[in-house]
Amino acid sequence: MTIDKAHEFEKAIIAILNFDGWDLKWTGEGSESWDAVGYTPKKKKCVLEIKVRNKYYPTKLLEKLKYDKLMALDKEIVKLYYVADPQGNYLYWLNDLNMPELEIKDVRKTTLWDNDKTPKQLYMLPESKASIVTKNTPERASKGIWDEYFKRNSK
């Protein structure tokens, strides 16, 4: 995936969350270590790190360096980690998350154009620790996105 494509996905995810009551601004190509800043639907200040994966993995990789930068922010700021992959979307609220043990794995360097691998300290987050999970299933794909809303709100 190119960096431009990754940015398009980040902007789309932010737009969908904003449609659902969030107030997020893409930080994108700036010097920030996260992809969006703004407010949750409950008007709490937040930062959002987004990862879009082309391949499904049962655990979601979060680099310790990225986690540490997020957690160094003021404790009142909600720190979020959003992962989208072919099987679903996962939102982790990091502030109070009991993190798994650190692992060291050889992973591709951060740059998208470099396939060299380097050892990194990682947290491997299980899907069960995500606060919000939306699975991409054949049943879900056959429903319209508004079906449940209109079913709940019809008179």
URSUL-V21609 format. One record per helix or strand. SS is the DSSP state (hx for helix, st for strand). FROM is the first residue (numbers start at 0). LEN is the number of residues. If there is no record, write none. Layout:
ss->(SS,SS)
from->(FROM,FROM)
len->(LEN,LEN)
//
This chain:
ss->(hx,st,st,st,st,hx,st,st,st,st,hx,st,hx,hx)
from->(2,22,35,44,58,63,77,87,102,116,126,131,137,146)
len->(17,4,4,8,5,8,8,6,6,10,3,4,4,7)
//
